[in-house]
Amino acid sequence: MKKQSAGILLYKKDPELKVFLVHPGGPFFAKKDLGVWSIPKGEYEDGEDPCVAAKREFKEETGQEVSGEMKALSPIKMKSGKVVRAWAVEGDIDPGSLISNTFSLEWPPHSDKQQKFPEIDRGDWFDLETAKTKINPAQVPLLEELTKVK
Protein backbone atom coordinates (compact mmCIF):
# COMPACT_ATOMS: atom_id res chain seq x y z
CA MET A 1 0.00 0.00 0.00
CA LYS A 2 1.42 3.37 -0.98
CA LYS A 3 1.91 6.02 1.68
CA GLN A 4 -0.30 9.06 1.36
CA SER A 5 -0.76 12.17 3.45
CA ALA A 6 -3.27 14.98 3.60
CA GLY A 7 -2.68 18.45 4.97
CA ILE A 8 -3.74 22.05 5.30
CA LEU A 9 -1.86 25.07 3.99
CA LEU A 10 -3.24 27.79 6.26
CA TYR A 11 -2.71 31.33 4.98
CA LYS A 12 -3.61 34.90 5.85
CA LYS A 13 -3.12 38.39 4.46
CA ASP A 14 -1.31 40.46 7.10
CA PRO A 15 -1.21 42.71 4.94
CA GLU A 16 1.12 40.58 2.80
CA LEU A 17 0.44 36.90 2.20
CA LYS A 18 1.72 34.68 5.03
CA VAL A 19 1.58 30.92 5.48
CA PHE A 20 1.54 28.81 8.63
CA LEU A 21 4.16 26.05 8.84
CA VAL A 22 5.10 23.56 11.56
CA HIS A 23 8.49 22.27 12.66
CA PRO A 24 8.79 18.51 13.31
CA GLY A 25 9.39 17.49 16.90
CA GLY A 26 11.82 14.93 18.23
CA PRO A 27 15.57 14.72 18.46
CA PHE A 28 16.32 14.27 14.74
CA PHE A 29 15.06 17.74 13.81
CA ALA A 30 15.87 19.66 17.01
CA LYS A 31 18.81 21.55 15.49
CA LYS A 32 17.54 21.70 11.90
CA ASP A 33 15.67 24.63 10.42
CA LEU A 34 15.94 25.23 6.68
CA GLY A 35 14.15 22.68 4.54
CA VAL A 36 12.47 20.74 7.37
CA TRP A 37 9.30 22.73 8.12
CA SER A 38 6.02 21.46 6.69
CA ILE A 39 2.35 22.11 6.34
CA PRO A 40 0.42 20.33 9.12
CA LYS A 41 -0.28 16.93 7.55
CA GLY A 42 -0.49 13.23 8.23
CA GLU A 43 -1.17 9.85 6.71
CA TYR A 44 -4.60 8.57 5.79
CA GLU A 45 -5.93 5.19 4.70
CA ASP A 46 -7.32 4.12 1.33
CA GLY A 47 -11.05 4.81 1.29
CA GLU A 48 -10.74 7.66 3.82
CA ASP A 49 -11.76 11.12 2.62
CA PRO A 50 -8.43 12.96 2.33
CA CYS A 51 -10.03 16.35 3.05
CA VAL A 52 -11.50 15.02 6.30
CA ALA A 53 -8.10 13.48 7.12
CA ALA A 54 -6.38 16.83 6.47
CA LYS A 55 -8.67 18.55 8.99
CA ARG A 56 -8.09 15.75 11.53
CA GLU A 57 -4.32 15.94 11.12
CA PHE A 58 -4.36 19.73 11.49
CA LYS A 59 -6.18 19.36 14.80
CA GLU A 60 -3.85 16.57 16.00
CA GLU A 61 -0.74 18.61 15.21
CA THR A 62 -1.92 22.03 16.39
CA GLY A 63 -4.71 21.35 18.88
CA GLN A 64 -6.99 23.66 16.87
CA GLU A 65 -9.69 23.10 14.31
CA VAL A 66 -9.62 24.67 10.89
CA SER A 67 -12.69 25.92 9.06
CA GLY A 68 -13.33 27.86 5.92
CA GLU A 69 -13.33 27.27 2.20
CA MET A 70 -11.08 24.31 1.39
CA LYS A 71 -9.28 25.04 -1.90
CA ALA A 72 -7.73 21.87 -3.30
CA LEU A 73 -4.10 22.13 -4.40
CA SER A 74 -2.35 19.81 -6.85
CA PRO A 75 -0.91 16.69 -5.17
CA ILE A 76 2.86 16.62 -4.66
CA LYS A 77 5.26 13.73 -4.26
CA MET A 78 7.78 13.72 -1.42
CA LYS A 79 11.32 12.39 -1.87
CA SER A 80 10.18 9.22 -0.04
CA GLY A 81 7.54 8.65 -2.73
CA LYS A 82 4.67 9.60 -0.40
CA VAL A 83 1.93 11.56 -2.16
CA VAL A 84 0.60 14.59 -0.29
CA ARG A 85 -2.84 16.07 -1.00
CA ALA A 86 -3.32 19.53 0.43
CA TRP A 87 -5.95 22.23 0.76
CA ALA A 88 -5.38 25.95 1.13
CA VAL A 89 -7.58 27.58 3.77
CA GLU A 90 -7.61 31.20 4.84
CA GLY A 91 -7.54 31.55 8.60
CA ASP A 92 -5.53 32.49 11.65
CA ILE A 93 -3.85 30.60 14.45
CA ASP A 94 -1.72 31.69 17.39
CA PRO A 95 1.61 29.81 17.19
CA GLY A 96 2.01 30.19 20.95
CA SER A 97 -1.13 28.17 21.67
CA LEU A 98 -0.25 24.99 19.77
CA ILE A 99 -0.80 21.62 21.41
CA SER A 100 0.55 18.69 19.42
CA ASN A 101 -0.02 14.97 19.75
CA THR A 102 3.05 12.93 20.70
CA PHE A 103 4.99 9.89 19.55
CA SER A 104 7.31 7.50 21.39
CA LEU A 105 10.85 6.80 20.35
CA GLU A 106 13.75 4.88 21.83
CA TRP A 107 16.05 7.70 22.88
CA PRO A 108 18.97 7.78 23.17
CA PRO A 109 19.46 5.05 20.55
CA HIS A 110 20.09 1.54 21.92
CA SER A 111 19.20 2.68 25.45
CA ASP A 112 15.98 0.63 25.78
CA LYS A 113 14.39 3.86 27.08
CA GLN A 114 11.24 5.15 25.41
CA GLN A 115 10.70 8.91 25.42
CA LYS A 116 7.68 10.89 24.24
CA PHE A 117 8.15 13.78 21.85
CA PRO A 118 5.63 16.19 20.32
CA GLU A 119 4.88 15.47 16.67
CA ILE A 120 5.51 19.17 16.06
CA ASP A 121 7.50 21.31 18.45
CA ARG A 122 6.50 24.72 17.09
CA GLY A 123 4.68 26.54 14.36
CA ASP A 124 5.01 30.00 12.87
CA TRP A 125 3.82 32.38 10.18
CA PHE A 126 6.16 33.15 7.28
CA ASP A 127 6.04 35.37 4.22
CA LEU A 128 6.23 33.31 1.02
CA GLU A 129 9.92 33.92 0.30
CA THR A 130 10.98 32.90 3.81
CA ALA A 131 8.58 29.94 3.75
CA LYS A 132 10.23 28.64 0.57
CA THR A 133 13.54 28.36 2.46
CA LYS A 134 12.00 26.80 5.58
CA ILE A 135 9.64 24.24 4.04
CA ASN A 136 10.66 20.79 2.84
CA PRO A 137 11.71 21.42 -0.80
CA ALA A 138 9.14 18.92 -2.13
CA GLN A 139 6.36 21.12 -0.67
CA VAL A 140 7.48 24.37 -2.36
CA PRO A 141 5.01 23.77 -5.26
CA LEU A 142 2.16 24.08 -2.72
CA LEU A 143 3.36 27.58 -1.84
CA GLU A 144 3.70 28.51 -5.49
CA GLU A 145 0.21 27.24 -6.33
CA LEU A 146 -1.26 29.14 -3.36
CA THR A 147 -0.54 32.45 -5.10
CA LYS A 148 -2.83 31.31 -7.95
CA VAL A 149 -5.78 30.00 -5.89
CA LYS A 150 -6.05 32.42 -2.95
C-alpha positions as CSV (number, residue, x, y, z in Angstrom):
1,M,0.0,0.0,0.0
2,K,1.4,3.4,-1.0
3,K,1.9,6.0,1.7
4,Q,-0.3,9.1,1.4
5,S,-0.8,12.2,3.5
6,A,-3.3,15.0,3.6
7,G,-2.7,18.4,5.0
8,I,-3.7,22.1,5.3
9,L,-1.9,25.1,4.0
10,L,-3.2,27.8,6.3
11,Y,-2.7,31.3,5.0
12,K,-3.6,34.9,5.9
13,K,-3.1,38.4,4.5
14,D,-1.3,40.5,7.1
15,P,-1.2,42.7,4.9
16,E,1.1,40.6,2.8
17,L,0.4,36.9,2.2
18,K,1.7,34.7,5.0
19,V,1.6,30.9,5.5
20,F,1.5,28.8,8.6
21,L,4.2,26.1,8.8
22,V,5.1,23.6,11.6
23,H,8.5,22.3,12.7
24,P,8.8,18.5,13.3
25,G,9.4,17.5,16.9
26,G,11.8,14.9,18.2
27,P,15.6,14.7,18.5
28,F,16.3,14.3,14.7
29,F,15.1,17.7,13.8
30,A,15.9,19.7,17.0
31,K,18.8,21.6,15.5
32,K,17.5,21.7,11.9
33,D,15.7,24.6,10.4
34,L,15.9,25.2,6.7
35,G,14.1,22.7,4.5
36,V,12.5,20.7,7.4
37,W,9.3,22.7,8.1
38,S,6.0,21.5,6.7
39,I,2.4,22.1,6.3
40,P,0.4,20.3,9.1
41,K,-0.3,16.9,7.5
42,G,-0.5,13.2,8.2
43,E,-1.2,9.8,6.7
44,Y,-4.6,8.6,5.8
45,E,-5.9,5.2,4.7
46,D,-7.3,4.1,1.3
47,G,-11.0,4.8,1.3
48,E,-10.7,7.7,3.8
49,D,-11.8,11.1,2.6
50,P,-8.4,13.0,2.3
51,C,-10.0,16.4,3.1
52,V,-11.5,15.0,6.3
53,A,-8.1,13.5,7.1
54,A,-6.4,16.8,6.5
55,K,-8.7,18.5,9.0
56,R,-8.1,15.8,11.5
57,E,-4.3,15.9,11.1
58,F,-4.4,19.7,11.5
59,K,-6.2,19.4,14.8
60,E,-3.9,16.6,16.0
61,E,-0.7,18.6,15.2
62,T,-1.9,22.0,16.4
63,G,-4.7,21.4,18.9
64,Q,-7.0,23.7,16.9
65,E,-9.7,23.1,14.3
66,V,-9.6,24.7,10.9
67,S,-12.7,25.9,9.1
68,G,-13.3,27.9,5.9
69,E,-13.3,27.3,2.2
70,M,-11.1,24.3,1.4
71,K,-9.3,25.0,-1.9
72,A,-7.7,21.9,-3.3
73,L,-4.1,22.1,-4.4
74,S,-2.3,19.8,-6.8
75,P,-0.9,16.7,-5.2
76,I,2.9,16.6,-4.7
77,K,5.3,13.7,-4.3
78,M,7.8,13.7,-1.4
79,K,11.3,12.4,-1.9
80,S,10.2,9.2,0.0
81,G,7.5,8.6,-2.7
82,K,4.7,9.6,-0.4
83,V,1.9,11.6,-2.2
84,V,0.6,14.6,-0.3
85,R,-2.8,16.1,-1.0
86,A,-3.3,19.5,0.4
87,W,-6.0,22.2,0.8
88,A,-5.4,25.9,1.1
89,V,-7.6,27.6,3.8
90,E,-7.6,31.2,4.8
91,G,-7.5,31.5,8.6
92,D,-5.5,32.5,11.6
93,I,-3.8,30.6,14.5
94,D,-1.7,31.7,17.4
95,P,1.6,29.8,17.2
96,G,2.0,30.2,21.0
97,S,-1.1,28.2,21.7
98,L,-0.2,25.0,19.8
99,I,-0.8,21.6,21.4
100,S,0.6,18.7,19.4
101,N,0.0,15.0,19.7
102,T,3.1,12.9,20.7
103,F,5.0,9.9,19.6
104,S,7.3,7.5,21.4
105,L,10.9,6.8,20.3
106,E,13.8,4.9,21.8
107,W,16.1,7.7,22.9
108,P,19.0,7.8,23.2
109,P,19.5,5.1,20.5
110,H,20.1,1.5,21.9
111,S,19.2,2.7,25.4
112,D,16.0,0.6,25.8
113,K,14.4,3.9,27.1
114,Q,11.2,5.2,25.4
115,Q,10.7,8.9,25.4
116,K,7.7,10.9,24.2
117,F,8.1,13.8,21.8
118,P,5.6,16.2,20.3
119,E,4.9,15.5,16.7
120,I,5.5,19.2,16.1
121,D,7.5,21.3,18.4
122,R,6.5,24.7,17.1
123,G,4.7,26.5,14.4
124,D,5.0,30.0,12.9
125,W,3.8,32.4,10.2
126,F,6.2,33.2,7.3
127,D,6.0,35.4,4.2
128,L,6.2,33.3,1.0
129,E,9.9,33.9,0.3
130,T,11.0,32.9,3.8
131,A,8.6,29.9,3.8
132,K,10.2,28.6,0.6
133,T,13.5,28.4,2.5
134,K,12.0,26.8,5.6
135,I,9.6,24.2,4.0
136,N,10.7,20.8,2.8
137,P,11.7,21.4,-0.8
138,A,9.1,18.9,-2.1
139,Q,6.4,21.1,-0.7
140,V,7.5,24.4,-2.4
141,P,5.0,23.8,-5.3
142,L,2.2,24.1,-2.7
143,L,3.4,27.6,-1.8
144,E,3.7,28.5,-5.5
145,E,0.2,27.2,-6.3
146,L,-1.3,29.1,-3.4
147,T,-0.5,32.4,-5.1
148,K,-2.8,31.3,-8.0
149,V,-5.8,30.0,-5.9
150,K,-6.0,32.4,-3.0
